[in-house]
């Protein structure tokens, strides 16, 4: 079968849990071929086998997005083995509370930026020129409503997701002339291992499966920016418009994000 006759291909980082795993299941259900990236290849392969994924319809790549050589190599291996993806989703991410007064938390902040920001750019890097040459493709960045305003104890994550929003907006402008789409997905509170330890209310909490279903539709439509669920989009707009003094009073006494080890 020629590459043109094959089902479309999606490359997903962070596919071993949470949003990434839910997206893998959603794309598989739609008949897509999968390129799944996780740090532990054997565990990822076992999970794919448990789901009944056809051996010809998926491949697993071991890579850590914090290791630029590792994740860019996985991208090149995907192109060589399965072809150039139609969609690339940078779903790998971490969320850990930080306290700037704690010296060790500076390393947590470094790890957060390396994963959520450098890791995203490194995920996209192997595919950019090839998609430009083909004049098609979609790059998908997972941001967060937490990137809209800073939240107590959440400095590393909020800053990293604000950077994702700006980075994807920049990349979208750079890729427009090549007909390559860049989609920024902005989740609200999604029920994943990253959120289950939160000590504060999470309005409009959504399952990862429901998020993946709406995300799939958004990616298919190539919408440049979408907050999911839509109710959190309204919250995001209100947060943007809220004067600083009102915003500070609103968050007074709010529980902080758990730090590493808490």
VOKOL-697948 format. One record per residue (C-alpha): y, x, z. Coordinates in steps of 0.001 Angstrom, whole numbers. Example, Ala and Ser with C-alpha at 12.3 -4.5 7.8 and 13.67 -1.06 7.14 Angstrom:
VOKOL-697948
- -4500,12300,7800;
- -1060,13670,7140;
***
This chain:
VOKOL-697948
- 0,0,0;
- 3402,1401,-932;
- 6084,1816,1712;
- 8128,-912,4;
- 5261,-3365,497;
- 4795,-2581,4189;
- 6194,-4851,6927;
- 9516,-3653,8374;
- 9467,-924,11027;
- 11280,-793,14376;
- 11632,2363,16498;
- 12065,1602,20227;
- 12718,3976,23122;
- 12020,2909,26689;
- 9123,856,25343;
- 6945,1272,28430;
- 8802,-1252,30618;
- 11601,-3772,30956;
- 13782,-4635,27996;
- 12161,-2059,25697;
- 8677,-3421,26306;
- 9822,-7021,25847;
- 11488,-6089,22559;
- 8288,-4396,21378;
- 6352,-7598,22018;
- 8977,-9738,20272;
- 9104,-7585,17153;
- 5300,-7427,17042;
- 5136,-11223,17232;
- 7457,-11346,14211;
- 5091,-9155,12205;
- 6984,-5857,12392;
- 5388,-2446,12563;
- 6186,-580,15769;
- 7159,3005,16613;
- 7021,3099,20406;
- 8526,5919,22454;
- 7705,6644,26086;
- 7453,9695,28313;
- 3751,9077,28987;
- 1996,8672,25668;
- -1447,7797,27066;
- -104,5003,29277;
- 1926,3627,26370;
- -1098,3784,24060;
- -3267,2001,26655;
- -674,-770,26993;
- -454,-1203,23211;
- -4232,-1421,23040;
- -4257,-4065,25802;
- -1810,-6139,23751;
- -4168,-6016,20784;
- -1750,-4132,18531;
- -3344,-3210,15215;
- -3903,539,14915;
- -2280,474,11475;
- 709,-1474,12730;
- 1956,780,15486;
- 2287,4384,16577;
- 3164,5913,19928;
- 5364,8977,20405;
- 5701,10943,23625;
- 9316,11891,24297;
- 11890,12027,27068;
- 15332,10937,25860;
- 16907,13426,28313;
- 15228,16207,26329;
- 17166,16299,23066;
- 14550,18427,21299;
- 11815,16020,22391;
- 13427,12748,21297;
- 14829,14063,18010;
- 11387,15481,17196;
- 9861,12052,17855;
- 12310,10553,15369;
- 11387,13060,12686;
- 7689,12513,13362;
- 8192,8773,12957;
- 9812,9252,9543;
- 7009,11577,8434;
- 4220,9345,9735;
- 5468,5770,9320;
- 8547,6040,7133;
- 12226,5468,7841;
- 12665,2578,10299;
- 14613,-513,9405;
- 15822,-856,13007;
- 16218,1766,15747;
- 16693,502,19317;
- 17832,2894,22053;
- 16518,903,25012;
- 15717,3739,27431;
- 18003,3661,30441;
- 18246,4199,34179;
- 20317,2518,36900;
- 20699,4219,40289;
- 23469,3840,42842;
- 25668,6838,43591;
- 28077,7906,46313;
- 30558,10556,45207;
- 30689,11890,48778;
- 27003,12877,48537;
- 26543,16181,46704;
- 23022,15341,45528;
- 24280,12185,43817;
- 26154,14287,41280;
- 22747,15158,39832;
- 21928,11440,39718;
- 25121,10926,37736;
- 24154,13756,35383;
- 20706,12221,34833;
- 22277,8823,34166;
- 24618,10183,31496;
- 21871,12304,29941;
- 19601,9249,29696;
- 22000,6431,28875;
- 24477,8314,26660;
- 23213,11635,25294;
- 19748,10104,25045;
- 21089,7253,22937;
- 22897,9564,20523;
- 19814,11786,20293;
- 17668,8720,19565;
- 19876,7784,16619;
- 20448,11318,15304;
- 17273,11798,13176;
- 17888,8525,11336;
- 21621,8564,10582;
- 21714,10590,7363;
- 18500,9042,6048;
- 19859,5531,6592;
- 23124,6551,4956;
- 21217,7805,1916;
- 19124,4640,1764;
- 22243,2542,2398;
- 20495,266,4858;
- 19311,115,8434;
- 20382,-1030,11878;
- 21074,1062,14983;
- 20973,-888,18248;
- 22512,295,21522;
- 21770,-1417,24833;
- 24928,-1590,26922;
- 25534,-3861,29955;
- 28059,-6287,31359;
- 28363,-3632,34090;
- 30218,-1556,31504;
- 33127,-4034,31528;
- 34531,-3232,35002;
- 33531,-746,37706;
- 31323,-2044,40532;
- 31041,-467,44025;
- 28236,2075,44330;
- 27504,1709,40648;
- 29851,4357,39256;
- 27324,6283,37176;
- 25774,3222,35551;
- 29051,1374,34943;
- 30646,4462,33418;
- 27614,5183,31250;
- 27473,1634,29895;
- 31216,1564,29237;
- 30600,4722,27222;
- 27771,2998,25317;
- 30145,209,24283;
- 32787,2653,23042;
- 30241,4949,21401;
- 28559,2130,19469;
- 31936,797,18372;
- 32833,4248,17084;
- 29479,4651,15339;
- 29828,1229,13739;
- 33054,2326,12085;
- 31491,5570,10915;
- 28482,3832,9352;
- 30249,867,7754;
- 30793,2479,4345;
- 27084,3321,4150;
- 26073,-321,4786;
- 24299,728,8013;
- 24753,-1780,10822;
- 25395,-901,14464;
- 24644,-3626,17007;
- 25801,-3466,20628;
- 23687,-5636,22919;
- 25315,-6344,26273;
- 22778,-7755,28742;
- 23800,-9577,31867;
- 21282,-9608,34699;
- 17772,-9282,33276;
- 14653,-9437,35460;
- 13301,-5887,35053;
- 12281,-3043,37387;
- 15900,-1805,37173;
- 17324,-4970,38754;
- 14644,-6095,41220;
- 15948,-3862,44010;
- 19545,-5099,43732;
- 21042,-6264,47030;
- 23591,-8680,45554;
- 23583,-12007,43733;
- 22676,-11863,40052;
- 24084,-14965,38344;
- 22358,-16301,35231;
- 19354,-14021,35805;
- 17225,-14023,32654;
- 13641,-12971,31988;
- 13105,-9932,29789;
- 11174,-12114,27350;
- 14042,-14581,26965;
- 16461,-11695,26488;
- 14224,-10126,23830;
- 14045,-13408,21911;
- 17838,-13720,21747;
- 18232,-10022,21048;
- 15827,-10280,18110;
- 17942,-13052,16588;
- 21124,-11048,17154;
- 19686,-7925,15514;
- 18406,-9955,12556;
- 21894,-11353,12015;
- 23458,-7881,12404;
- 26059,-9268,14814;
- 28115,-6241,15893;
- 28439,-7213,19580;
- 26658,-9819,21668;
- 26556,-10559,25400;
- 23226,-12068,26490;
- 23050,-14613,28078;
- 26143,-16278,26678;
- 27278,-17386,30147;
- 27743,-13737,31096;
- 29925,-13381,28017;
- 32361,-15801,29632;
- 32126,-13856,32902;
- 32808,-10627,30994;
- 35941,-12092,29387;
- 37198,-13270,32773;
- 36524,-9854,34321;
- 38460,-8146,31536;
- 41439,-10447,32089;
- 41431,-10348,35896;
- 44389,-8417,37362;
- 43415,-5293,39281;
- 44456,-6662,42657;
- 42456,-9860,42205;
- 39452,-7910,40955;
- 39534,-5592,43997;
- 39706,-8541,46408;
- 36861,-10278,44580;
- 34559,-7294,45133;
- 35613,-6565,48718;
- 32503,-6383,50888;
- 30099,-6593,47953;
- 26787,-4835,48596;
- 26520,-1469,46872;
- 23831,-524,44384;
- 20911,1191,46117;
- 21020,4971,45960;
- 17976,7073,45120;
- 15478,6885,47959;
- 17032,3837,49632;
***
